[in-house]
Amino acid sequence: MKKFPLAHTYSIIARDPETGQLGGAVQSHWFSVGSVVIWAEPGVGVVATQAMAKISYGPLGLDLMRAGLPAPAVLQALLSTDELADLRQVAMIDSRGRGATHTGKRCMAASGHQTGEGFSTQANMMAHNTVWPAMAEAYQASKGDLAERLLAALEAAQASGGDIRGQQSAAILVVPAHPSGQAWNDRLFDLRVEDHPHPVEELRRLVRIQRAYQSMNQGDDYLAAGDTPGALAAYSTAATMAPEMDEITFWHAVTLADIGRVDDSLPIFREAFSKNRDWATLLQRLPPVGMVKMSPETVQTILKASQPE
């Protein structure tokens, strides 16, 4: 028999009715589950393939939905040609929110799924049969954007007992409602925890950090557009969201200094330098390559005045 990934796991896929975003999240006691289970494409749909996972359900499912077939018809077509369909657990939702889910009768207990408007939760080899209903309840009750609601579902699954084997890896993938024409920009969240004793907790931490970097990037956009107050507000928000990220702290200070607010930048530089003195070296390398407008003399002033206390 051909070997397939044993993605015994719990997952959720969904379409946000307000934004049209598509996404999914997963956790398993299996290394790198994110490379197997969740597939999504803007304007097309999202797929979860697990249990005795046949990875091709992901790309083929997206291909057929992209061609215009609704998710229920796609899933039925792929199952009809699969000799091991009884071992599969697959869920699909298309860009219009139409969904379909299959839990094969030979999927290992506890296994099952629950569907609702624009979402599906599915699990197999769980400690209890309460896992997928708990995910559905948490998803429907939670507030925030799609990524936040997907995380809430994973946390509810784990609180309900989760995978009977324990925890190892987790992943989240969220894409926008419509493609931008630049595929590299069309993944709002694409994060994986490959091997960790508490992967869902680690995944939430990574989502928080990504949100902080998204805010920092938004600050760069504001600055490029000449909106300095907006840029500084975005940088400040980013630093508040992830205070442990000295990268964010450093560039916040650089921006302040570069617009002439050197005095305001000094305590922030001091904080960054106290975490990693190499930031001071990097600061000196910025003017020669045109990365900042400040003069080398200003850089030296900053270095002298922002020595760690």
N, C-alpha and C positions, 0 to 999 in steps of 0.2 A: 504493500500500500504506500502511496506517495505520502511523504511526511508534510504535515501542515503545522503552522504555529499554534500552540495550545493557549490561545488567548482567552482562558477562563477568567471572567472579569465582570465588572459592572460599568455601564456607560450610559450617557444621555446624549441625544442629538436633538436639535431644535432650530426653529426659525422664529426670530423675534418679530411679532406682528407689527410693532411700531416702526422699527428701523429696516426690517427685511434682512437683517444680518442672519447668517447661517453658521452653525457651529456645533461642536461636540466636545465632550470631555470623558475621560476614562481613567480607571485605576485597576491594577491587576498585580497578583503575585507572579509576575512574568517580566523578564528583563525587556526594557525598551518597548513597552506596549504601544506607545504612541506611533511607532513606525509601522504598526500593523493595522490598528483598529479604525481610526478616524480619518475620513476623507471628505473634503469640502471644496467647492468652487463657487465663486461669486456668480449670481444669476443663474445657477444651475441646481445645486442641491448639496446634501450632506449624507454620508453613509457611515454606518458602524458595522464592521464585520468581525465576529468574534466566535467564541467556543472553539470548535475545530476550525479555526479561521481560514477561509479561502480569501487571500488578499485581493484577488482579481475582482471580487464583488465591489471593491472601492472604485478603481479606475473604470471598470466596465459600466458600473452603475451610473457614474457621472457622465460617461460617454453617451449612454442611452437617454439620460435626462436632458443632456445638452441638445440631443437630436429632437427633443420635443415630447418624448414619452413621459407620462406621469409616473411618479414613484411607485404606486401599487403595480402598474403594468410592468415596470422595469424589474421589480423584485420577483414577480411571478415568472417572468421570462427567464431570469437567471436561475431560479430554483428548478425550473422545469428541465434544465439540462444538466443538473448537478446530481450525480449518483449518490453523493453523501449529504444530501440536503437535510437529512434527519439529524446530522451532527452539527449543523450550522445554527448560528444565531445572527440575524442580519436585520438592520433597520435602515430605512431610507426616508428622507423628506425632500421634496423638490422645492423650487423657488417660490411656488404658490402656496406652500404649506401643506400640500397633500402628502400623507405619509403611509407607510406600511411596515410591519415588523413580523419577523418569523422566528420562532423558537422551535427548533427541531425536537421531535419526541425523544431523541437519544441524547439530548444535551443533559449534562450531569446536574443532578439536584444539589442544592435548590436552584431552580432556574425558572425564568418567566419574564414577562414584559408587561408594561402598561403604557398605553398611548393616550394622548389628549390632543387638544387643538394645537397643531404645530410643534408637537414634541413627542418623543418616545424614550422611555427608560427600559433598559434590558440588562439582565444579569444571569450568570450561570456559575455553578460551583460556589454558591454563597453559603454562609453559615445558617441563614434563616430565609424564609420566603417573604420576609417583611422588607427586604432591601429595595427592590424596584418600586414598590408602592411608596416607600419613604422618600425615594428620589423624586417621584412625581409630585408628591405633596410639597416637598421643599421647593421644587422648581416653581410651582404655581403660586406658592405663598411668598416667595422672596421678592425683593425690590432691587432696582438697579439695572445695569445693562446686561446684555446676554452673557458676557463672561462671568459676571458676578452670580447670576442665577445658575449657571452651569456648575460653578464651584460649590454653591449651596447644595446642589443635588449630590455631588460627590461626598461632601461632608456628612450629609444625612445618611448616605449609604454606609459609610464607615461607622457612624454612630449606631446604625442598626445591625452591625455585625460584620458587614463586608464580606470579602473573599474568605472562605473557610481556611485557606492556606496562609493568610496574612497579607502583608503589603510589600510592594517592591517598586513599582513604577507608575507614573501617571502622566497625563498629557491633556492639553486644551488647544483647540483650533477654532478660531472665529474668523470669518471672512465677511466682507461687506455685501450689501444687497446686489450691487451691480459691479461688473468689472471696470477697472479704470483704463484698460488698455496697456497698463504696465503691471504685468503679473507680479513683479517683485514688490509692488506696493500693496498688493491685495490680500495681505494676511494681517489682520488687526491684532490677533494673538496667535502665536504658534510656538508653544512652550512645552518642553518635555522634561520630566524627571526620570532618568533612566534606571537608577538604582539607589534607593534611599529607604531608611527604616520607617519614615513617615512621609510618603510621597505626596499625599493630598495637602498636608500642611506646607510642605516645601513648594508645591505648585502655587498655593495661595501667595506665598512670599514672592515668588517669581512674578506673578501677575501684578502685585503691588509695585515691584521694582520697574516692571515694564511701563506701568502707568506713569511712574515718575519720569522715566526717560521720554515717554510720549509728551509729557508736559514740557520737558526741557527742549525737545525738538520743536514744539509749538512756539516756545520762546524764541528760538532761532528764526522761525518764520516771521514772527512779529517784528523782530529786529531788522530782518531783511526788508520788511515793508515800511520801515520807519516808525513803527509803533513801539517806542522805548518803554513807556509805562506798561504796556501789555506784555512785553518781553520780560521785564523784571518781575512782574506778577507771576508769570508762568514759571520762571526760574525759582522764585521763592516757593511756589507750590510744590515744585519737583523736590526741592531740598527738604521740605516738610514731610513729604510722602516717604522719602527714603533717606533719612539723615545719615545713615551709615555709608552712603555712596559718596566718597570724597571726590569722585569725578564730577558729580553734579555741583558740589560745593565749589570746586575750583573754577568751573566755567561761569558760575554765577558771579564770583568775585572778578573774573577777567572782564566780564561784560560791564560791571559797574566801573571798574578802573578805566576801561576804554572809552566810556562816555564822559569821563572827567570826574567821576565821583570816587576819587581815590580814597578819601577818608572813610567813606562808607564801605569800601572794599577790604580795608585792612583787617578788621576782625574776622572776616570770612576767609581771607587768605591765611590768616594765622591758624584758623581751624583746619584748613586743608593741609597746610604745611606740617601741623602737629601730627596728622595721621600718616603723611607720606612726604618726606622732605624732597623727594624727586619732583614734586610739583613745582618747587622753586626753580629747579634746573629747567623744566619744560617752559616755565614762564619766560626765561631768558632767550629761549629759542624761537619764540613767536614773532617778535618784531622783524628779524632778518628775512623771514619768508613771507611777510605781509599778512600774517594772520590777525594782527591787531594794528591799531593806529598809534598806540602809545609809544613813546620814544624809549630807547634803552635807558635814558636817565630816569624816566618814570619807573621803569622796572626796578632799577637799583633802589629808588626811594621806597618802593613797595617791599623789597627784600629786607631792607634795613629796619623798616618800621613794623614789619609783621613777623619778626622773629618769635617763635613760640615762647610763651612766658614760663 
